[in-house]
Amino acid sequence: MTDEENVIFREVQRFGLWIWAAIIVETVGVMTAIVIARLERNTTLAVLVTLVILTLPIVVLFLILRLETEVRPDGLYVRLYPFHISYRKFVRQDIEEYYACEYRPIRDYGGWGIRYGLKGKAYNVSGKKGVQLVFKSGKRLLVGSQRPEELVKAIDSIG
């Protein structure tokens, strides 16, 4: 059997429309500055190229960035691609408790992505729902999910 055949639950999330709105505003702002600077001829080509070089990687990063969550018979797998090339595996035996929850991304964790806050670590990219894991070690991990109840049921099935 391949890994895909063993998957009990799979969810792939990407950043929501709010981040794309911010990127579009930022890109339009940079492009407007480039056009104005070129029209006024008071900016060198090197400065303009630098602005493009700073903007393009941000757009590309958010195009490929995604949170992947899988439950397989041997554990919970999470990765925030491209920061995690391979999955982070969490085995059921190390988890004391887990439950679906709502959270406040900015207040609880300081935003989205791989975050550390007063409530522990979080992997999240969108929304305000997820599954809170509490490990036997006392550490906590929030995994953002648009389908937290399904994720809990999938974790139940490997327990």
C-alpha positions, -999 to 999 in steps of 0.1 A, spaced: 0 0 0 11 35 -8 9 64 17 -21 78 -1 -40 45 3 -34 48 41 -48 83 45 -78 84 67 -82 122 66 -65 148 44 -70 186 43 -50 211 23 -55 248 32 -41 279 16 -41 315 28 -75 331 24 -87 361 3 -76 386 29 -39 378 23 -43 380 -15 -61 414 -10 -30 426 9 -6 413 -17 -26 429 -45 -26 462 -27 11 459 -21 19 449 -57 -3 477 -71 15 502 -48 49 490 -59 40 490 -96 25 525 -92 56 537 -76 77 523 -104 56 539 -131 56 573 -113 93 571 -107 100 562 -143 78 590 -156 96 615 -134 130 600 -143 142 605 -108 148 569 -100 174 546 -113 166 513 -130 185 495 -102 160 508 -76 130 498 -98 145 463 -103 150 460 -65 113 468 -59 103 441 -83 127 416 -68 113 423 -33 77 419 -45 79 389 -67 92 364 -41 63 373 -17 37 366 -44 54 333 -54 57 323 -17 20 328 -11 11 310 -43 29 278 -32 23 281 6 -1 255 20 -9 237 52 -13 200 47 -28 178 74 -32 140 72 -42 113 96 -28 79 88 -30 47 108 3 55 125 -3 91 134 -11 127 126 10 143 99 13 181 94 34 203 72 35 239 62 49 237 27 75 249 16 89 255 51 85 218 59 96 197 30 86 165 49 57 161 73 60 165 110 46 133 126 27 132 159 19 97 172 -13 92 191 5 77 221 22 110 228 -10 130 228 -28 134 261 -59 150 247 -72 167 216 -104 186 208 -119 208 182 -118 245 191 -122 281 180 -93 304 186 -82 340 179 -52 338 155 -38 372 162 -45 374 199 -37 338 208 -7 332 184 2 365 168 -11 356 134 -9 329 108 18 305 97 40 286 121 34 307 152 43 306 189 20 323 214 10 321 250 -11 291 243 17 271 226 26 265 190 3 267 160 2 257 124 -25 278 107 -32 296 75 -69 305 75 -99 309 96 -103 306 134 -110 268 138 -87 240 145 -78 211 167 -59 217 199 -34 189 208 -21 186 243 9 163 246 19 142 276 49 164 279 27 194 285 34 211 252 5 223 231 0 224 193 -29 240 175 -35 226 140 -58 250 120 -86 232 102 -117 241 83 -130 207 92 -120 203 129 -147 178 139 -137 155 110 -101 158 120 -110 148 156 -129 118 144 -100 107 122 -76 110 152 -101 90 173 -99 62 147 -62 57 152 -64 58 190 
